Amino acid sequence: MDADEREIFRFLKSWGSQFIAAREICRRAGGRRRAQEEPDWAMPTLLRMAGRGILESDATGHFRIKPVSRKDRNKLLVEPDIAKIPEDSGVKAEDADDIAPDEYYDQL
């Protein structure tokens, strides 16, 4: 990821799984000065990130970090033995999709 992508990624990561308007991302992710000088600076970067599968967009043009599916989350584990530890202790895993570690999105 380049610097603009990282800046957008960090901003959206702070919002979790909530969709954020592209205009709001342009205004708040780059800082005050950048938003005044170049109001739509993030638009090409948002579209590029969505094309690579890092972000997803809803019907209204709002963006969020694409959650990792349960199947893909299991690939992120280091060892199968480590995955058994919470199950053996009686802890139930959540079924909801979540945001993966930053390294996962760097590979996309």
C-alpha positions in Angstrom: 0.0 0.0 0.0 1.2 3.5 -0.7 1.0 6.4 1.7 -2.5 7.6 0.7 -3.9 4.0 0.9 -2.4 3.6 4.4 -3.9 6.9 5.6 -7.3 5.9 4.4 -6.9 2.4 5.8 -6.0 3.7 9.3 -9.0 6.1 9.2 -11.5 3.5 8.2 -10.0 0.9 10.6 -10.9 3.3 13.5 -14.6 3.2 12.4 -14.7 -0.7 12.4 -17.4 -2.2 10.2 -19.4 1.1 9.7 -19.7 2.5 6.2 -18.3 6.0 5.8 -19.1 8.5 3.0 -16.4 9.1 0.5 -16.7 12.9 1.0 -16.2 12.4 4.8 -13.1 10.2 4.1 -11.7 13.0 1.9 -12.4 15.6 4.6 -11.1 13.7 7.6 -8.4 11.2 6.6 -6.0 13.6 5.0 -6.2 16.4 7.4 -7.6 19.9 7.3 -5.0 21.5 4.9 -5.2 18.7 2.4 -9.0 18.8 2.3 -9.0 22.5 1.7 -6.4 22.3 -1.1 -7.7 19.2 -2.8 -11.3 18.3 -1.7 -11.5 15.0 -3.7 -8.0 13.7 -3.2 -9.1 10.3 -1.9 -11.6 9.4 -4.7 -9.1 7.6 -7.0 -7.4 5.9 -4.1 -10.8 4.6 -2.7 -11.7 3.2 -6.1 -8.3 1.6 -6.5 -8.6 0.0 -3.0 -12.1 -1.2 -3.7 -10.9 -2.8 -7.0 -8.1 -4.6 -5.1 -10.5 -6.0 -2.6 -9.3 -4.0 0.4 -12.5 -1.9 0.7 -16.1 -2.6 -0.1 -18.8 -0.1 -1.1 -22.5 0.0 -0.5 -25.2 1.2 -2.9 -24.9 4.8 -1.7 -21.1 5.1 -2.3 -20.0 4.7 1.3 -16.9 2.6 2.0 -15.5 0.4 4.7 -12.7 -2.1 5.1 -13.8 -5.4 3.7 -14.3 -7.9 6.5 -12.6 -11.3 6.3 -14.9 -14.3 6.0 -14.8 -17.1 8.5 -13.2 -19.4 6.0 -10.4 -16.9 5.2 -9.9 -16.1 8.9 -8.9 -19.8 9.6 -6.1 -19.4 7.0 -4.7 -16.5 9.1 -4.0 -18.8 12.1 -0.4 -19.9 12.7 -1.0 -23.4 14.0 -4.1 -25.6 14.2 -3.2 -26.4 17.8 -3.5 -22.7 18.7 -7.0 -22.7 17.2 -8.1 -25.5 19.6 -7.1 -23.7 22.8 -10.2 -21.4 23.0 -12.5 -24.3 22.0 -11.0 -26.6 24.7 -11.5 -24.0 27.4 -15.1 -23.5 26.5 -14.9 -20.1 24.8 -17.3 -19.8 21.8 -16.0 -18.0 18.7 -18.2 -15.2 17.2 -19.8 -15.9 13.9 -19.6 -12.3 12.7 -17.0 -11.3 10.1 -14.2 -9.1 11.4 -11.3 -6.9 10.2 -8.1 -8.9 9.7 -4.6 -7.8 10.8 -3.0 -5.1 8.6 -0.6 -7.7 7.1 -3.5 -9.5 5.4 -4.6 -6.3 3.6 -1.0 -5.5 2.6 -0.9 -8.8 0.6 -4.0 -7.7 -1.5 
